[in-house]
Amino acid sequence: MQLLNQSIAQMLDFAAPILLASLGGVISENAGVVNIALEGIMRFAAFFGVWGSAVSKNSWVGLLWGIGIGILVGAFHAYITVKWAGDQIVSGIAINVMSLGIITYFLELIFRTTGYSPSVQYFGSATNRINLSFLSKIPVLGAFSRLTIFVWFSLVFTWGLHFLLYHTVLGLRIRSVGENPIAAETLGVNVFKIKWFSVIIGAIFAAIGGVALSLGTMASFNNTGVAGGKGFIALAAMIFGKWTPFGAMWASFLFASAQVLQFILQATATGIAAQIPVGFYLALPYILTIGALIGVVGKAIGPAADGVPYKKES
Amino acid sequence: MKEFFYRIFVGRREKYWWMNLLVPLVSIFLALIVGAIFIKSTGRSPILAYKLLFNASGLIPGPFWRSSFAELLLSSSMFIATGLSFAIAAKGGLFSIGAEGQFIVGAVAAAYFGYAKPFTGLSAIVHIPLILIMVMFLGGLWGLIAGYLKAKRGIHEVIVTIMLNWIAFQLIEGWLVPTGGPMSAKVETGVSGTPYISPTAKLPIILYNTRLNISILIMIVVVFLIWYLLYRTTFGYEIRAMGFTSIFNMEAPKVSGVNTSKRIMQIMFISGAVAALGGSFIVLGILFQYPPVFEGGYGFDGIVVALIGQNEPFGIFLSGILVGALRTGSTAVQIARIPKTFPQIIEGLIVAFIALQVLVRYLLFKLVKAKKRVKEVKSEGGIS
């Protein structure tokens, strides 16, 4: 039972950053703006989170710094793609590439290193975790007894985003902008405002996911390991989940479960299984994802006007 | 996620064709200026940084020009390969992030056919083409997986290419190459990577006393072939039609009888083959083995190269040289206490300005029109 609870907790820990970032993708793409910059935003936020935490000795300040840089990068993306109808993929790639250069530059400038930042106050420390010790003895629910704040963020935001998109007027407007901006404009929706809003909120989600990578279970920024492709996995989870919050959640959970399964299989392998090279175990989550796509999920159809720059007729 | 690329070249007007050349050049110029401001604002010297960067880049003749020029072309050939790989898929309306995985598949295949017993007895004239063909075939198959799943199952190519990158990476570095793996060299201690390739597999040197080999010549041919394929054949016409209409589910080409699912598979095969060719260059021309730890990134940099080159084969050739130059010069900027990832800031800024090309074009047109008006006023003044 202990192992089950531990595994679920581990899975949730692993899924949280991916889920948060893919929620960012969900809201942005529902408003018709492709956000391939998730990876870059996560990287910016992960670094600024550590920087903020190092400066203030307080991990909450780190989180705020991360969100702040997330808003800035999101605004940059929105300025190019919404204001100037720039190509959304090109803008996203620009952010990803710049994040590699700029963060290494800052890492060297501030911490005098190009590898790991020094350790800082983080959310995974015993005092900062969310303690629900009364759950700890119950199977399955016990997994929720000592999680980091980010897991709770990811779960609450999934529900919140679902509510926003499908049960509020604003959500209807967001989706209408992503499906048919011209029709939305005709009905008096301010397409540009909606797009700006969605991109910025999406960037905030991705930024929180980024901070989760550096201040969640770790306490420092690892220049080669963050975001290490998690932003792209989040992108895949979003498409896998058919551009819906709960879809993204199940996709993230599937992927994270496959990762945890891989750890368990590798650790408990005996006999012939122990002879299987590590590479096969490590490749397993990705193979399972493709397998799940072939077997279960059909064709992925996104918002109709996703990725198409919107220009007002003048 | 619908397709987005038609933006890049829709809106092309014959009258202002030079705009398509000018926009990347202006973007590069603006990126260098913003990069300088960035360095200055952190209290370091932009002049020193750029001096070091471009002196070592191989673009400007100088004391060690010969070797840096060779290094520049050597790395450019790989960037051009991955850039072309991305661009072919993009021309057909597909967004392939798979060049990274196809690149390492190509590299590991090149290493295998370079050292494996039955092939080492061949002479170089037979051995090298054989390796390149096998590399392109295997890389093409790796790309074809994504093409097949897209065409037959409708699975989004972005997910599949991302997953295939990781699968390739984990299988190669977690199974094939590490100590004890089927392709590892048998040594007593330490990590080794694969055995070294036979001398007959090494690409011939074309510039005496440097590492410059025929890879750049191969890429010139490939660039021309891809251009020919895209603009002078029915096949190219069809895939461009698919790219232009991809936001409308490629309905127009489908109606006019294009077998789009077959074309998608062919595009992905070619895309994979070209990226893998780039991967073979790093093994056959630089490392001569697949190392235990592979410094990757060429696949993702290829996207940048393709975007700066506006997805046009000849544009990619030039932007590949630019990115190769920035990377060749990157180690030198460390003397100015600037990390060697600095060129990535410049590359990112160039791409950002390319994304902002609506604004850049707008400003350029304004400039042109203002000049014209001045001319008109002047000539009128002359007459009167």
Chai-1 contact restraints between the chains, C-beta under 6 A:
chainA,res_idxA,chainB,res_idxB,connection_type,confidence,min_distance_angstrom,max_distance_angstrom,comment,restraint_id
A,V34,B,M1,contact,1.0,0.0,6.0,A-B,restraint_1
A,I80,B,A355,contact,1.0,0.0,6.0,A-B,restraint_2
A,I80,B,L356,contact,1.0,0.0,6.0,A-B,restraint_3
A,W84,B,L356,contact,1.0,0.0,6.0,A-B,restraint_4
A,W84,B,V358,contact,1.0,0.0,6.0,A-B,restraint_5
A,W84,B,L359,contact,1.0,0.0,6.0,A-B,restraint_6
A,A85,B,V358,contact,1.0,0.0,6.0,A-B,restraint_7
A,G86,B,A355,contact,1.0,0.0,6.0,A-B,restraint_8
A,G86,B,L356,contact,1.0,0.0,6.0,A-B,restraint_9
A,D87,B,F4,contact,1.0,0.0,6.0,A-B,restraint_10
A,D87,B,R7,contact,1.0,0.0,6.0,A-B,restraint_11
A,D87,B,A355,contact,1.0,0.0,6.0,A-B,restraint_12
A,Q88,B,F4,contact,1.0,0.0,6.0,A-B,restraint_13
A,I89,B,F4,contact,1.0,0.0,6.0,A-B,restraint_14
A,V90,B,L307,contact,1.0,0.0,6.0,A-B,restraint_15
A,V90,B,I354,contact,1.0,0.0,6.0,A-B,restraint_16
A,V90,B,A355,contact,1.0,0.0,6.0,A-B,restraint_17
A,S91,B,A355,contact,1.0,0.0,6.0,A-B,restraint_18
A,I93,B,I303,contact,1.0,0.0,6.0,A-B,restraint_19
A,I93,B,V351,contact,1.0,0.0,6.0,A-B,restraint_20
A,A94,B,G348,contact,1.0,0.0,6.0,A-B,restraint_21
A,A94,B,V351,contact,1.0,0.0,6.0,A-B,restraint_22
A,A94,B,A352,contact,1.0,0.0,6.0,A-B,restraint_23
A,A94,B,A355,contact,1.0,0.0,6.0,A-B,restraint_24
A,V97,B,V304,contact,1.0,0.0,6.0,A-B,restraint_25
A,V97,B,Q344,contact,1.0,0.0,6.0,A-B,restraint_26
A,V97,B,E347,contact,1.0,0.0,6.0,A-B,restraint_27
A,V97,B,G348,contact,1.0,0.0,6.0,A-B,restraint_28
A,M98,B,I345,contact,1.0,0.0,6.0,A-B,restraint_29
A,M98,B,G348,contact,1.0,0.0,6.0,A-B,restraint_30
A,L100,B,Q344,contact,1.0,0.0,6.0,A-B,restraint_31
A,G101,B,T341,contact,1.0,0.0,6.0,A-B,restraint_32
A,G101,B,Q344,contact,1.0,0.0,6.0,A-B,restraint_33
A,G101,B,I345,contact,1.0,0.0,6.0,A-B,restraint_34
A,I102,B,I345,contact,1.0,0.0,6.0,A-B,restraint_35
A,T104,B,P339,contact,1.0,0.0,6.0,A-B,restraint_36
A,T104,B,T341,contact,1.0,0.0,6.0,A-B,restraint_37
A,Y105,B,P339,contact,1.0,0.0,6.0,A-B,restraint_38
A,E108,B,P339,contact,1.0,0.0,6.0,A-B,restraint_39
A,L109,B,T42,contact,1.0,0.0,6.0,A-B,restraint_40
A,T114,B,P339,contact,1.0,0.0,6.0,A-B,restraint_41
A,F232,B,I162,contact,1.0,0.0,6.0,A-B,restraint_42
A,A236,B,I159,contact,1.0,0.0,6.0,A-B,restraint_43
A,A236,B,I162,contact,1.0,0.0,6.0,A-B,restraint_44
A,I239,B,H156,contact,1.0,0.0,6.0,A-B,restraint_45
A,I239,B,I159,contact,1.0,0.0,6.0,A-B,restraint_46
A,P277,B,W175,contact,1.0,0.0,6.0,A-B,restraint_47
A,V278,B,G174,contact,1.0,0.0,6.0,A-B,restraint_48
A,G279,B,Q170,contact,1.0,0.0,6.0,A-B,restraint_49
A,G279,B,L171,contact,1.0,0.0,6.0,A-B,restraint_50
A,G279,B,G174,contact,1.0,0.0,6.0,A-B,restraint_51
A,G279,B,W175,contact,1.0,0.0,6.0,A-B,restraint_52
A,L282,B,Q170,contact,1.0,0.0,6.0,A-B,restraint_53
A,L282,B,G174,contact,1.0,0.0,6.0,A-B,restraint_54
A,A283,B,I167,contact,1.0,0.0,6.0,A-B,restraint_55
A,A283,B,Q170,contact,1.0,0.0,6.0,A-B,restraint_56
A,A283,B,L171,contact,1.0,0.0,6.0,A-B,restraint_57
A,Y286,B,M163,contact,1.0,0.0,6.0,A-B,restraint_58
A,Y286,B,W166,contact,1.0,0.0,6.0,A-B,restraint_59
A,Y286,B,I167,contact,1.0,0.0,6.0,A-B,restraint_60
A,T289,B,M163,contact,1.0,0.0,6.0,A-B,restraint_61
A,I290,B,M163,contact,1.0,0.0,6.0,A-B,restraint_62
A,L293,B,I155,contact,1.0,0.0,6.0,A-B,restraint_63
A,K299,B,G154,contact,1.0,0.0,6.0,A-B,restraint_64
A,A300,B,H156,contact,1.0,0.0,6.0,A-B,restraint_65
A,G302,B,M1,contact,1.0,0.0,6.0,A-B,restraint_66
A,D306,B,M1,contact,1.0,0.0,6.0,A-B,restraint_67
A,D306,B,K2,contact,1.0,0.0,6.0,A-B,restraint_68
A,G307,B,M1,contact,1.0,0.0,6.0,A-B,restraint_69
A,G307,B,K2,contact,1.0,0.0,6.0,A-B,restraint_70
A,G307,B,F4,contact,1.0,0.0,6.0,A-B,restraint_71
A,V308,B,I247,contact,1.0,0.0,6.0,A-B,restraint_72
